Amino acid sequence: MTDALPVPPDLDEDDARYLALKARDARFDGRFFTGVTSTGIYCRPVCAVRTPRREHCRFFTMAAQAEAAGFRPCLRCRPELAPQALAWSVQDATSILVQQALRLLNAPEAWSEAGGRALVAQLAARLGVSDRHLRRIFQAALGVSPQRWLHTRRLLAAKQLLADTRLPVTEVALAAGFASVRRFNDAFASHYGLAPSQLRREGATGAGAARPVRLGLRPPYDAHSLLAWFATRQLHGLEDVCNTAAEQRLRRTVRLANGHRSASGWIELRFDLPRHCVLLAASDGLLPALPQLIGRVRGLLDLDADPAAIHAVLQPFFEGGEGLRVPGTMDGFELAVQAVLGQQVTVAAARTLAQRVLERFGEPIATPWPELRWLFPSAAVLAQASPDDLGQLGIVRQRQAAILALAQGVASGQLVLDASADVPATMAALRELPGIGDWTAQYIAMRALRWPDAFPAGDVALHNALGVRGTPQPARSALAAAEAWRPWRSYGALRAWSGVAPSLPNP
């Protein structure tokens, strides 16, 4: 499901992977895993252990494939920390279906809803196919069943919780989607040959708080530009960005909801670009939801992007920008409200309005830093607000209606604004709400739904960057110019916004 590695004409793909392994090339982290037959262990290509001999190496595109072949995850490089291998297609229906299934199975929010075959049946129904058809195409495309893939994902999530938190084993089992501690212990022992408590001793850092979690990324990564984007839009009391040569970090408050359970607290994210990772520290209240939190952070910072695949498409049209990432969000509802407030106004004006909403409806929270003191208001809270409440903050009537409709849709569960959402259906539902047009729907799809091919064609700044503002129909001209950027139009738009000069086709 990943793009093929660039292979020299005298090498096959596995030989090329071995060269990347020898070089510990972080660009390929998460794009393949190496099973070592002499040890029975599988590793990331960036693993610091001594490089095994070529004849002892077997290569897999996914961790689930390595585990299905009998290999155990390396305790040193920790495959669960690798960037995810995301695939996008606009043509092959089977690839699209498998890709959508992977996105949904990868969401920790779904793990506790059902187990094994029941979850696969629910997934197939959502995708509009039979569970037999889903299993067949999954097996054909990836060489493993959906149940095997999900089982590996849950075990790796549990492994991370054991290594990086002091949560009781019972809570680890539940957070990773296991129905009981007994089943968790049995699965852990049969797959890894260890009891969970043994792994905890391996990863222990002493009594007290959890160690920071290392989240891998693929270079090149332009952390400065991403943090500058967040700094320009940060709300005081909710976020705090430091973007200097000496320190690159982001702190913010977080609310996570998973069914009837919710968690809130704060996070701190520090970039360690020489080691190609981000260090995540979180308050104790968020640790039981660590798998879900990690997924949100990876989306916020776009850590799973494959810059080589994206740049291969966009390079003919942009001279630079390979390290740019599409900024995400920790809360799709929060992002959607800010998108509505940003309609046809400057970034500074939108931030002023959002700041008023935060201070009027936000929930106070205690953190170690005085700069962080508010949680963004939940959809349930804003759904109870009146138009007059919003009007007193300087929000015009059309945007009042849009915010209230968004809040009511999210609070009722009819509208899901995260990476697990059905993108076309969600965008259609957004456009049906009062005060929300295509620009807002595309912007939400780009940042909250994590759709790499979103394109807000009506954006004036984009028209200026593309040089089409003076044309009779600038939105249509922008769409025509960006057609060749598919399926990475979100990244093309970001490059244009960031000042990377685009090269447009001749009319």
N, C-alpha and C positions, 0 to 999 in steps of 0.2 A: 504493500500500500504506500510505500515511499517512492520518491523518484529514484531512478537508477543512479548509482554513483557514476561520475565521469571516469570512464575506463580507457586507459591507453590502448592502442590497437594491438599491442603484443601481450596484453593481460586479459584474463577473464575477470568477471565481477568479484569473485571471492579473492583473487590475487590483489585486486585493487583495494578491497577491504582490509587485507592483511597489511598493505602498505600504510593505510590510514591508522591501523592499530599500532604499528611500529612507531609511527610519528606521534601517537596520542593526539590526533587532530580533533580538536573540540568541535569543528564544523560538522562532524559526523556523529556527534553524541546523540543517542536516541534514534539514529537512522538504521543502526544495526547493533546486534549483540554477538559476542563471541563465546561459544561453548568450548571449553578446553577438555578434551577427552581424557587427558592424564590426571585431571583433578576432579572432574564432574561438576565444575563450577562454570557459570557464565558471567561475563563482565561487559561493562561499557568500553568503547574504544579509548576512553581517556583514563582507564584504570592505571594506577601507578605501579602495579606489580611487574615483575620481570616478564617481558614479552615471551609468550610460549612459542614453540617451534611450529612452523606452518602446518606440518602433518598432524598436529594435535588440535587444530582449530576447525570448528564448524561454525558457520555464520547463519544468523537468523535476523529477520527484520523486526520481530516483536519478542518481548520477554515471554509471552505466553507460548510461543513456538519453542523457545529454548527449554522452558519447563516441561512442555509436553514431550520433549525428547529426553527428559530425565535429568537435566542439569539444574543445579541449585544456584540461587543468586549469590554473588560475591558480597561478603560482609565489609569489604574495604571500599569498593567504588559504589556499591549500593545502586543497583539498576533502577530502583523506584525513584531515584533523584534525577534521572535523565529527562531531557525534554521529550514530550510526546511526539510521535510521528503522525502528523496530520496530513490527510490527503484530500484534495479538492478536484472535482471534475465537473465539466459543464456538458459532457457528451455521453459518456458510458453510463447507462442506467444502472447496471449491476454495481459498478464502482460507487456511484452515488448512494445506492441503497446500503452497501456495506459501510461506507463512510458515515452515513447518518446513524446506523446502528452502533458504530464505535463511539460516536459522540455521546449517544444516550447511555450506553453501557459505562462510559468513563465518568459519568456524573455520580458522585457519592450520594447525592440526594435520592437516587433511585434504588440504592443497594438494599435498604431496609424494607422496601415495600413488599418484596416477595423474593423467593430464592429459586435458583436453578431454572427448571423448565417453566415454572409459573412466570418468572420475570421475562424469559424469552418469549413466551406466548403474549404477554402484555406488550412487549416491544414490537413483535410482528404485527399485532393488531393496530398499533399506533402507526406503523409504516405502511399499512394497507396490504400486507401479504400474509400468507400462511406461515406458521412457525416452521413447518417442514421446509418451505422454500427458503426462509431466512437461514436455517441451519445449513442447507445445501450450498447456497452461494457463499456463506461465511466460510465453510470448510474449503470450498474450491478456491477462494481468494486468499485465505490466510493459512490454511492447513490445520486449523484448530476449530473446535466448535465454539459457539457463543458462550456455553456454560464453562468451558475450559478457560476461555479468555477472561470471563468475569471472575472465576475462581482465582486466577493468577492476580488479577487486579486487586481483589480483596486481600489476598495474602500479602502482597507487597505493601498495601496501605497499612495493614496490621504490623508488618515488620518495621515500617517507619515510625508508627506510634510507639512501639516498644523501645526502639533505639533512641527516640528524641523526646519522649515525655516520661513522666512518672505516673501516668494513669494506671489505675488498677487493671489487671488483665480482663476482668469482666467488662469494663468500659471500653477497652481496646477491641474486644470481640464484637460488641454491639456497634461501635463506631465504624468498624470495617464491614458490617453487614451480615455477621454470622448470627444465626438464630439462638445459639447457646454456646456457653463456654466449652462444653464437652466437644461439640462439633469443631469448634475453633482449635482446641488442643489436638484433636485427631488429625485435622487437616494440616496443621503446622508440623506435626511429627512425621506424617507420611510424606510430605513434600520436601521438607528441609532437614529431616533427621535431627531436629532439636525441639526441646520444649520451649515455649515462649519465655519462661523465666531464664533459661540459659542465654538467650539472645539479649535479654535485658541486662544481665551481668556483663555481657560483652560490650554493651553500649552505655554502661553506667557512667555518670559523671559526678557521682556523689549525691548526697541528699539535697533536696531542694528543687529549684526550678528546672525546667527542661533546657537542654542545649538548643542553640539556634539551629534551624533546619536549613540545610544547603539545598538550593534549587538550581539545577543545571540550566544553562542556556547555550545557544550556538553563536559563535562570533561570525562576523563582526556585529557588535551591539552598541548603538549610540545612546548610552545612558544619559548623557548630558541633554540631548534634544528631548528625550522622553520626560525627564524631570523638569525641564523648562516648560513643557506643555502643561504638566500638572501644577507647577508653581504659578503660572499665569491664571489658572482657574481655581486655585485652592480656596477653600472657605475657612476663615479663622475659627478655631475651636474644633474643627472637624479634621483638618489635614495640616501637616507641617512638612515642608520640603526643604532640604539642604542640598545645594547643587554647586559645590565648590571643587577646586582641584584636590583639596585635602579630604573631602567627605562628600559622598553621594548617597543620600538616604531619604526615605519617605516614611513618615509616621502618620497614622490616622486611626480613627475609631471605626469599629466594624460591628454590624449586626447581621447574623446569619440565621435563616429560618429553614428548618427541614421538617416538613409535616407539622406535627404538633409540638415539636421541640424547637427551641431557639437558643441562641447564644450571642453574647455581646462582649465587647472588650476593646482592646487596642492591639495594633501590630506595628512593628518597626521593620523596615526593609532596607538592607544595606547592600550595595553593589560591591562585589569583589571580582572585577573584570579580569585581572591577571589569572585568576583561577576559574574564570568562566562560570560564575555562579552568583546567586543572590542569597543573602543570609536573612532568614525570616525568624523574628522573635515575636511571640504572641503572649497575651495575658492568659492566666490560668483558666479563665472562663471560656476561652475559645478552644482549648486543647481537646476537649471531647469531640469537637467538630473539625479536627485538624485535616482529614482528607478533603472535606468540602472547602475549608479555608485555603488549602494549597491550590486547589483548582481555581478558586477565585483570584488568588495572587498571580498564578501563571497567566490567567486571562488579563488581569490588570496590566501586567508588564509585558504581555505578548511573548512569553518565554518559549513557547512551542513553535514559533515561526521558524521556517527554514529559509534563511536569507539567500542561499544558493539557488533554490528553485524559484523564488520570487524574482531575484535579480536577473535570472536567465530570460524571463519574459519582459521585464521592465527596462533592462539595460539599453536596448536600442532607442528608447524614448527619453531616458534620463541619464545624465552624465555621472551622477552620484546618488547617494542616499541608500546604499546597500545596508547600512546599519540601522536605519530607521525602523521603528516598531509602531504599530497602531495602538495607541493608548486605550486600555479597556476601562473597566470599572469594578468595584467591589459590590455594587448594588445597582441592578438594572433599573429599579424604580427611581432611585436617586438620580441616575444619569438621565432618565427620560424626563423628569421634572426640570432638570437644568437645560435639557435640549429645548423644551417648550419655552422656558424663560429666555433662551438665546435666539428665538425667532426674530429675525430682522432688526437685531440690535447688536451693539458691540460686545466683545467678550467681557469688558469691564462692566458694562451695564447689566449684563446677564448675571455676573458674579454678585453685584450689589443686591439684585432681587433675590438670588438664591440665599445670600447671607441673611436677609430679612426673614425668609421662610425658615431657615435653620434656627434662628434665635427666637422666633415666635412659636414654632411647633416642635422643635427638637427636644430630645430627652437628655437631661444632664447625666454625665458619667464621670467617674473618678479615674484618673490616669496618673502615671508618674510625672507627667509634664503639664505645666499650666497652659501650654499652647493647645492642648487637646482637652475639651470639656463637654462636647456635645455629640450625640448620635443623631444622624439625619432622621427626620420624622418618618415613621413607618407609613405604608399605604393605608393601614387601618385608621391612623390618626388623621391624615389629610382627607380621607374619605368622609370624615365627620365634620370637616370645615365647611363654612358657608361661603358663598361668593363674596359677601361683605367682608369676611375675615381676610380673604386674599386681596380684595380691593384696597383695604386699608394699608397694605404693604406696597401699593403702587403697581399692582399687577392688573393689566387691562382685562376687560370682560371676556374676550375671546380666549385668552390664556387661562383665565380662571376656569372656564368650562373644560378646557383640555386637561388641566391638572386634576380636577375633580373626577373626570371620566377615567383618566389613567389610574388614579387612586382606587376608585371603585372596582375597576377591572382587575387590578393586581390583588386587592384585598379579598375579592371573591374567588380568586383562583382561576378566573376565566382568561387572564392575560399573564403569560410567563415571559419574563424579560431576562433570560440568561442563555448560556451557550447550549442548553439542552432543548431550546424552543424550536418548533417547526418554523423556519425562517419565512417562507412565502406566506404561510397562514398567519403568522404573527404580524408581518408587515401589512397584510390586507386588513387585519383587525385594527391595527393602529390607524390606518388611513380612514377607517369608518368612524373614528372618534371625532367629536367636534374640535375644531382648531388644530388638527394634526394633518399635515399634507405630506407629500412625498419626501421633501427635504428632511423633515423630522424623523419619519419612518426609516429612511436610509441611514441617517446619523445614528439612530438607536441600534439598527442592525449592525452597523460597523463596530460600535464600541461595546454594546451590551450583549448582543447576540453572537458576536465574534464571527461575523460573516465577512470573509476576505474580499468578496466581490461587490460589496455595497458601494454605491456611488451617488452622492447627493448632487445631482446634475444642476439643481437650481441655485447652488451656492455662489454668491457674488464674488467672494474671494477666490474661488476656484475659476470663475470666469476670467477674473483679472490675470491669474497665474497662467491660464491657457491662452490668453489673448483673444477671447471670443466675446467679450462683453459688448463690443460695438456691433455685433452681428444682429440681424433681425430676430433670430431665435437662439439666444445664447445657450439655453439648456440643451436644446437639440444639438447644437454645435459641439458642446462639451461631451455629450453622449457619443457622438460620432468620433471625436478625437480619442476617447478612452476605450473604444471597442477593442482595440488591439491589446489592451492591458489585461483582458480577462485571462484567468479568473482572479486577478490580483488588483482589481480597480481600487479597493480600499487603500492599498499601499501606494498606488499611483497618485491618488488624491492627496495622501499625506505628504508624498514627495513634493507635489506641486504647492501645497500649503506651506511647506517648510522652506520654500525658496529654491529647490532644486530645479533648474531650468528645464522645462520639457521641450522635446523636439516633436513638433506636430507634423502629421502627414500633409503632403501637398493637396490642396483642394482640387 
